[in-house]
């Protein structure tokens, strides 16, 4: 799944999805961990724990998430069951990798420089991982 939109001013999943899409994906990812497929009605009921939401709205958003490639859908009699195409961890990993690639393509050394500046503010464990990776690259060449 190629990154389509990244919203800088948002946080969490709202950087990638609209607010309702993000809530639906969270519900389905939680279900995926339990190896559940959920119907539109099942998702709607979970959403309504916070506030009332129209069934047709949920149906439209879920079908759009299928079209975008984030969900898969299968028929079970007259009911459609949905589940995410990939785990939340895989999604975040793939999207962050794609975002990093796009930054490198567009800004190259400037992006690396800014990322290194940000490393000054992270924990030492991340710095150690970076150092190990750099040493690994040096040995490979």
ChimeraX attribute file (.defattr): number of C-alpha atoms within 10 A of each C-alpha:
attribute: neighborCount
match mode: 1-to-1
recipient: residues
	/A:1	11
	/A:2	10
	/A:3	13
	/A:4	9
	/A:5	10
	/A:6	14
	/A:7	13
	/A:8	9
	/A:9	7
	/A:10	13
	/A:11	9
	/A:12	10
	/A:13	18
	/A:14	17
	/A:15	15
	/A:16	19
	/A:17	19
	/A:18	14
	/A:19	13
	/A:20	16
	/A:21	18
	/A:22	16
	/A:23	17
	/A:24	23
	/A:25	22
	/A:26	15
	/A:27	19
	/A:28	25
	/A:29	21
	/A:30	16
	/A:31	17
	/A:32	19
	/A:33	10
	/A:34	9
	/A:35	11
	/A:36	14
	/A:37	19
	/A:38	19
	/A:39	21
	/A:40	21
	/A:41	16
	/A:42	14
	/A:43	22
	/A:44	22
	/A:45	15
	/A:46	14
	/A:47	18
	/A:48	11
	/A:49	9
	/A:50	8
	/A:51	9
	/A:52	11
	/A:53	14
	/A:54	10
	/A:55	13
	/A:56	12
	/A:57	13
	/A:58	19
	/A:59	16
	/A:60	12
	/A:61	16
	/A:62	25
	/A:63	18
	/A:64	14
	/A:65	20
	/A:66	17
	/A:67	11
	/A:68	13
	/A:69	14
	/A:70	17
	/A:71	19
	/A:72	19
	/A:73	18
	/A:74	12
	/A:75	10
	/A:76	9
	/A:77	7
	/A:78	6
	/A:79	12
	/A:80	15
	/A:81	19
	/A:82	25
	/A:83	25
	/A:84	24
	/A:85	17
	/A:86	16
	/A:87	15
	/A:88	18
	/A:89	10
	/A:90	11
	/A:91	15
	/A:92	15
	/A:93	12
	/A:94	16
	/A:95	18
	/A:96	13
	/A:97	13
	/A:98	15
	/A:99	16
	/A:100	14
	/A:101	13
	/A:102	13
	/A:103	15
	/A:104	14
	/A:105	11
	/A:106	11
	/A:107	11
	/A:108	12
	/A:109	12
	/A:110	12
	/A:111	15
	/A:112	14
	/A:113	11
	/A:114	10
	/A:115	11
	/A:116	12
	/A:117	11
	/A:118	10
	/A:119	14
	/A:120	10
	/A:121	8
	/A:122	10
	/A:123	9
	/A:124	11
	/A:125	9
	/A:126	11
	/A:127	14
	/A:128	11
	/A:129	11
	/A:130	13
	/A:131	12
	/A:132	12
	/A:133	12
	/A:134	12
	/A:135	11
	/A:136	11
	/A:137	10
	/A:138	9
	/A:139	8
	/A:140	7
	/A:141	5
